């Protein structure tokens, strides 16, 4: 699959229920681990790797970022791996998320966020997937986010949302995995 075809795996504005507009994904969000559960360090490192496609076995990568005026955000990252690395990365992230309860991270602009896991559940899309809910706090602000990580064939898809509707991350993950299935021909 060429890079142009790989880009078609990304979510698009018309996939989103609310009115969003696409933006260029930015390095401004690249967090660094500050403290907390050591598994939090693995989460930060692995999600940064998925954000940028920097894993040594990554063969293709694409990212999309959508925001709207009320503060909802959707990040979507897809990475194709070679050498059976997809399952290994999925298992590493799964273990880190399962083991983590709390960590602190810092964004490039110096803002530090306390991240607390508030829910983790398997979902049935792809060859392996889960949904994790996080509560991020900074001073008196509370930000609820949800991630869905889906493995399909040799592709990992990370849908990272800050959307009030609790069902939306699942719906977006289903769209993402259907795109992989449509492109690769595997159900």
MOTADA-V33408 format. One line per field, one symbol per residue. ss: DSSP state (H for helix, E for strand, - for the rest). phi: phi as a letter, one per 30 degrees, with the letter a starting at -180 (. if undefined). Layout:
BEGIN
ss->???
phi->???
END
This chain:
BEGIN
ss->--HHHHH-----HHH-----EEE---HHH--EEEEE-HHHHHHHHHHHHHHH-----EEEEEEEEEE-----EEEEEEEEE---HHHHHHHHHHHHHHH--EEEEE-----EEEEEEEEEEE-----EEEEEEEEEEE--EEEEEEEEEEEE--EEEEEEEE-----HHHHHHHHHHHHHHHHH---
phi->.ddddddddddbeddcdddcbdbdebddcedbdcajeddddddddddddddcicdecdcbaabbbbbbdcjdbbcbbbbccchidedddedddeddddddcaacbbdedjdccccbdcabadbcbiclaacbcbccbbhccbbcbbcbcbcbhcbcbcccbbbdddddedddddddddddeddcicd
END
